[in-house]
């Protein structure tokens, strides 16, 4: 496997590519755009996400994503009492993410938060601060700040890299 992609699928999530041969990570917050419906709403910018995947595959010299890459996406679901509209919007965005990965012919593996936290964060509180601490220790050169102006780590970047 030449590249592993990680995806935290929420609109506040992120995508990451990890080149296994070099250990180089490329991170991006989830690209969004104004939603077609609703005031002050956003949705996944699938076109920008396709461009991001294309860039990563090209930069790494991947010509056959079906054999040289894999995408691990957090298998999350709508929460009880989340509301019908927000649950539907969340499902739309997860579906769009899956479609982008499948269109790029990248094998997709869905992993529940409980499963990856059990493996990666075993022996810790398995919360966001434990995940951030893990990423900082495993990838010391990586910043988890969404922008240069941010003062806190972006948990979507952290989840996509964990």
Order of alpha helices (4+ residues) and beta strands (2+ residues): beta-beta-beta-beta-beta-alpha-alpha-beta-alpha-beta-alpha-alpha-alpha
